[in-house]
Amino acid sequence: MKYDLIVIGAGPAGLMTAGRAGELGARVLLLEKNPSPGLKLLITGKGRCNISNNTFESREMIKQYGQNGAFLFSALHQFSVAETVDFFESRGLKTKVERGNRIFPVSDKSQDVLATLLKYCQDNNVEIRTNVSVKEIKKESNKISSIVLHGDTELSAYKYCIATGGKSYPATGSSGDAYIWLEGLGHSIVRPRPALTPINCQESFLEKLEGLSLKNIEISLWENDKKQASEFGEAIFTASGMSGPVILNLSNHIANRNSSYELQVDWKPALDREILDKRIQNDFRKFNNKQFKNSLDELLPKSAIPVFLELLKVDINKQVNLVTREERNRLIDLLKEFKLKVSWVHGFEKAIITRGGVNVKEVDPKTMQSKIIDNLYLAGEVLDVDGPTGGYNLQICWSSGYVAGSNIGQNIE
């Protein structure tokens, strides 16, 4: 049997492509090398699945995608955030909006998102095969003629879509296989590298802060003493550095191994130095008879106090009313510029996404069709376009997958 479409990769982009093409009448085969579809989707958003971001204006969305954002203009116009939400809501998956405009299922279960996509494919007669991996893609002139699986089974279709993702979280099967196939087909690949990763830092005291979660803080990244970027939001300390949305976004600016990088944490971004000083003085007056070490409970999380005391080099047994202005200024310095020397970022094993991939100049943004291979389409993370945390990268999968599936389904041979 010759299929209308073979989709390689049953992640979010592949499931959307297959389901949409099937909805329009295409005979679709969806191939997945893992034992079950959507393994990486299940761990997104810490298992809750941050479906998208509540930025309904496409132009505002595009700004989040950096230099290749314009590539997504047509896809987001054809299948916007609002249409994505409606897609899931109309199929029984209720959604909610949380801090940072992040859209989640009300159930907080990524399994429910995956189940919705699988039912979409099932309802539209998509054939899904798991535990199958592609060994070779054959082409004749400027078309794919067939694909060969490990085990030497050969399959053919009129059209093909590669939606295999990148190289992040290799434990979920993201090994970057497609880059080799695509180069063999004539596509150029922008060097894949890990993106949205935790950051490792050098300070030994980080072990004492491990697990401390911070909200409403601002962290800036400095390269060779020049400020490169800053982010406001949530972060968490790890035994070897920091992670969380703010850190993941800042990690994308760490690229030059010959540079010296530093994080500066502002624990009180809503207060300038003068107001913060008044706040501290008020606390000190309130705790007038206490020792300095017992006067910081309303200023800092409990687990951070020992680290601050260690770094301040103030006599911790000193009475609060004896703390000098210079010592108070050192506390303000530490609260506003808590400095951490960056050793480096994590690799693909902990990266949320892959930066790099198929050069988008070689893909038609209106259809997701390859400009190199006539019957090939590309969708999702395999493309060289990415965004920050907050649902932006899954929106790439939904929009590019829907557009690819629509174009294929509307042009069945």
C-alpha positions in Angstrom: 0.0 0.0 0.0 1.3 3.4 -0.9 0.3 6.1 1.6 -0.6 9.7 0.9 1.7 10.7 3.7 4.3 9.2 6.0 5.2 11.2 9.1 8.4 10.4 10.9 8.2 11.2 14.6 5.2 11.0 16.8 5.9 14.0 19.0 3.6 17.1 19.2 4.4 18.3 15.6 4.2 14.9 14.1 0.9 14.1 15.8 -0.6 17.4 14.7 0.6 17.0 11.1 -0.7 13.4 10.9 -4.1 14.2 12.5 -4.7 17.3 10.3 -3.8 15.5 7.1 -6.0 12.6 8.0 -8.8 15.0 8.9 -8.7 16.2 5.3 -8.8 12.7 3.9 -5.2 11.6 3.5 -4.1 8.1 4.2 -1.5 8.6 6.8 1.2 6.5 8.4 2.9 7.9 11.6 6.2 6.2 12.6 7.7 6.4 16.1 10.9 4.7 17.2 9.9 4.7 20.9 7.5 2.1 22.4 4.8 4.8 22.6 4.2 8.3 21.1 4.8 11.6 22.8 7.4 10.7 25.4 9.0 14.1 25.4 5.6 15.8 25.4 4.8 13.9 28.7 7.6 15.6 30.6 7.1 19.1 29.3 6.2 21.7 31.9 7.3 19.2 34.7 4.6 16.8 33.5 1.9 19.5 33.3 2.5 20.5 29.6 2.7 24.2 29.0 0.6 24.1 25.8 1.2 27.7 24.6 1.4 31.3 25.7 -1.6 33.5 26.0 -0.2 36.0 23.5 -3.0 36.2 21.0 -1.4 38.9 18.8 0.8 37.0 16.2 3.2 39.9 15.8 3.9 39.9 19.6 4.5 36.2 19.5 6.9 36.5 16.6 9.1 38.9 18.6 9.7 36.1 21.1 11.3 33.9 18.4 14.4 36.0 17.7 16.1 36.4 14.3 14.1 33.6 12.6 10.8 34.6 14.1 9.5 36.1 10.8 9.5 32.6 9.4 6.6 31.8 11.7 4.4 34.7 10.6 2.3 32.7 8.1 2.0 29.6 10.3 0.8 31.6 13.3 -1.6 33.4 11.1 -3.0 30.1 9.8 -3.1 28.4 13.2 -2.8 31.0 16.0 -2.7 30.7 19.8 -6.4 31.3 19.9 -7.0 28.5 17.4 -4.7 26.2 19.3 -6.7 26.8 22.5 -9.9 26.2 20.6 -8.5 23.0 19.1 -7.9 21.5 22.5 -11.0 23.0 24.2 -13.3 21.7 21.4 -12.0 18.2 22.0 -12.8 18.3 25.7 -9.4 19.5 27.1 -10.1 22.6 29.2 -7.3 25.0 29.6 -6.2 27.8 32.1 -3.8 30.7 32.0 -1.1 31.0 34.8 1.6 33.4 35.7 3.6 34.6 32.6 0.6 34.0 30.4 1.4 30.3 30.3 -1.4 28.1 29.1 -1.9 24.7 30.8 -4.6 22.0 30.8 -6.9 22.5 33.8 -6.1 18.9 34.8 -2.3 19.7 35.0 -1.7 16.5 33.2 0.4 16.2 30.1 -1.1 12.8 29.6 -4.4 14.5 28.8 -2.8 16.6 26.1 -1.3 13.5 24.5 -4.5 11.6 24.8 -6.3 14.5 22.9 -3.8 14.3 20.1 -3.9 10.5 19.9 -7.7 10.6 19.7 -7.4 13.2 16.9 -5.3 10.9 15.0 -7.4 7.8 15.7 -10.6 9.7 14.7 -9.0 10.5 11.4 -7.8 7.0 10.7 -4.0 7.7 11.1 -2.1 4.4 11.3 0.5 4.7 14.1 3.5 2.2 14.3 5.8 2.3 17.3 9.2 0.7 17.9 10.2 1.3 14.3 13.2 3.4 13.3 14.2 4.7 9.9 17.6 3.5 8.6 17.6 5.3 5.2 15.7 7.8 3.1 15.9 7.1 -0.6 15.5 9.8 -3.2 15.2 10.0 -7.0 16.0 13.4 -8.5 14.4 15.9 -6.2 11.8 13.6 -4.6 11.9 11.0 -1.8 11.0 7.6 -3.3 10.9 5.5 -0.2 12.1 5.0 3.4 13.9 1.9 4.7 13.3 0.9 8.3 15.8 -1.0 10.4 14.9 -4.6 9.5 14.9 -3.5 5.9 11.1 -3.0 5.5 10.6 -0.4 2.7 7.7 2.0 2.8 6.6 4.6 0.3 4.2 7.5 0.1 3.4 10.4 -2.1 4.5 12.9 0.6 6.7 12.8 3.7 7.0 14.9 6.8 10.0 14.8 9.1 9.0 15.8 12.7 11.7 14.1 14.7 12.5 17.0 17.0 16.1 17.9 17.9 18.7 16.4 20.3 17.4 17.6 23.7 16.5 15.0 26.3 18.1 12.1 24.4 16.5 9.7 26.9 13.2 10.3 25.2 14.6 9.3 21.8 15.7 12.7 20.5 19.0 11.7 19.0 19.2 14.1 16.0 18.9 11.3 13.4 17.1 13.6 11.0 20.0 16.0 10.6 22.0 13.2 8.8 19.1 12.3 6.6 18.3 15.9 5.7 21.9 16.7 4.8 21.9 13.6 2.6 18.8 15.0 0.9 20.6 18.3 0.2 19.4 20.5 3.1 21.8 22.6 5.1 21.8 22.2 8.9 22.5 25.1 11.3 24.7 23.5 14.0 22.4 22.1 16.7 23.2 23.1 20.2 21.5 22.8 23.6 19.1 25.7 24.5 17.1 26.5 27.6 19.4 24.7 30.0 20.3 25.0 33.7 23.4 27.0 34.4 26.3 25.7 36.5 28.1 28.1 38.8 31.4 27.9 40.7 30.4 28.8 44.3 30.6 26.0 46.9 27.8 27.6 49.1 25.3 26.6 46.4 24.8 23.2 48.0 23.3 25.0 51.0 20.8 26.8 48.8 19.8 23.6 46.8 16.0 23.5 46.3 15.3 27.1 47.3 12.7 28.4 44.9 12.5 32.2 44.2 9.6 34.1 42.7 9.4 37.7 41.5 13.1 38.0 41.3 15.3 39.6 38.6 18.5 38.0 37.3 20.9 39.5 34.9 23.7 37.9 32.9 27.0 39.6 32.5 29.7 38.8 29.9 33.1 40.2 30.5 31.6 42.8 32.9 29.0 43.9 30.3 25.3 43.3 30.9 23.9 41.0 28.2 20.4 40.3 29.3 18.0 40.2 32.3 14.9 38.3 33.1 12.2 38.7 35.7 10.2 35.7 37.2 11.0 32.4 38.8 14.2 30.5 39.5 15.5 27.7 41.7 18.9 27.0 43.2 20.5 23.6 42.4 23.5 22.0 44.1 25.7 23.2 41.2 24.0 26.4 40.0 20.5 27.6 39.1 17.6 26.5 37.0 14.0 27.6 36.4 12.3 29.8 33.7 14.5 32.9 34.2 17.7 30.9 34.1 16.7 28.8 31.1 16.1 31.9 29.1 19.4 33.5 30.1 21.3 30.3 29.2 20.7 31.0 25.5 23.0 34.1 25.8 26.0 31.9 27.0 27.8 31.0 23.9 31.4 32.0 23.9 33.8 29.7 25.9 36.5 32.4 25.8 34.2 34.8 27.8 33.7 35.2 31.5 30.1 35.1 32.6 28.4 36.1 35.8 24.9 36.0 37.1 23.6 38.8 39.4 20.5 38.0 41.4 18.3 40.9 42.6 16.3 39.5 45.5 14.3 42.6 45.8 13.7 44.1 42.3 10.6 46.1 43.4 12.7 48.1 45.8 15.5 50.5 44.8 18.5 50.8 47.2 17.1 53.8 49.1 13.7 52.2 49.8 15.4 48.9 50.6 17.6 50.6 53.1 14.6 52.1 54.8 12.9 48.7 54.9 16.0 47.2 56.5 16.3 50.0 59.1 12.6 49.4 60.0 13.3 45.7 60.5 16.3 46.5 62.6 14.2 48.8 64.8 11.6 46.1 65.1 14.3 43.5 66.1 16.3 46.0 68.2 17.1 43.6 70.9 18.0 40.7 68.7 21.3 39.5 67.4 22.1 40.2 63.7 21.8 36.5 62.8 18.2 36.5 64.0 17.0 39.7 62.4 16.7 38.7 58.7 13.7 36.4 58.9 11.3 38.8 57.2 13.9 39.8 54.6 15.1 36.5 53.3 14.0 32.8 52.9 15.2 30.9 55.9 17.6 28.7 54.0 19.3 31.7 52.5 20.1 33.4 55.8 23.2 31.3 56.7 24.7 31.9 53.2 24.1 35.7 53.5 25.7 35.7 57.0 28.7 33.8 55.6 29.2 36.2 52.7 28.6 39.4 54.7 31.4 38.8 57.1 29.5 40.6 59.9 29.7 39.4 63.5 26.6 37.3 63.6 26.2 37.7 67.3 26.3 41.5 67.1 23.2 43.3 68.4 21.1 44.8 65.5 21.3 48.3 67.0 25.1 48.1 66.7 25.2 47.2 62.9 27.0 50.0 61.1 25.9 51.8 57.9 28.8 50.2 56.0 27.6 46.8 57.1 24.0 47.6 56.2 25.2 48.7 52.8 27.0 45.4 52.3 23.7 43.7 53.0 22.0 45.9 50.4 24.8 45.2 47.9 24.2 41.4 48.4 20.5 41.7 48.1 20.6 43.7 44.9 23.7 42.1 43.3 24.1 38.5 44.5 26.9 37.4 42.2 27.5 33.9 40.9 30.4 33.0 38.6 29.2 30.8 35.7 31.2 27.7 34.9 29.0 26.7 31.9 25.6 25.5 30.8 24.3 21.9 30.8 24.4 19.9 27.6 21.6 18.2 25.6 20.8 15.8 28.5 19.1 18.6 30.4 18.3 21.1 27.6 14.6 21.8 27.1 15.0 22.4 23.4 17.5 22.4 20.6 18.7 25.6 18.9 19.7 25.1 15.3 18.4 22.6 12.8 17.1 22.9 9.2 17.9 26.3 7.7 14.5 27.9 7.4 15.5 29.7 4.2 15.1 26.2 2.6 11.5 25.8 3.8 8.3 27.5 2.5 6.9 29.3 5.5 3.4 29.2 4.1 3.2 25.4 3.7 6.3 23.9 5.6 7.2 22.3 2.3 10.9 21.8 1.6 12.3 24.0 -1.2 15.0 21.3 -1.9 12.8 18.1 -2.0 9.4 18.4 -3.7 7.5 15.9 -1.6 9.1 16.6 1.8 7.6 18.7 4.7 9.2 19.7 8.0 7.6 20.6 11.3 8.5 21.3 14.8 11.8 21.4 16.6 13.8 20.0 13.6 13.5 23.6 12.2 16.0 26.3 13.1 13.6 28.5 15.0 13.0 28.5 18.8 11.7 30.7 21.6 11.9 31.2 25.3 10.2 29.1 28.0 6.5 29.7 28.5 4.8 27.6 25.8 6.4 29.3 22.8 8.2 26.2 21.6 5.2 24.0 21.7 3.3 26.6 19.7 5.9 26.2 16.9 4.9 22.5 16.9 1.2 23.1 16.8 1.3 25.8 14.1 3.9 24.2 11.8 2.3 20.8 12.2 -1.2 22.1 11.4 0.1 24.0 8.4 2.0 21.1 7.0 -0.9 18.7 7.5 -3.3 21.2 5.9 -1.2 21.7 2.8 -0.6 17.9 2.4 -4.3 17.1 3.0 -5.5 19.7 0.5 -3.2 18.4 -2.2 -3.7 14.7 -2.1 -2.4 13.1 -5.3 
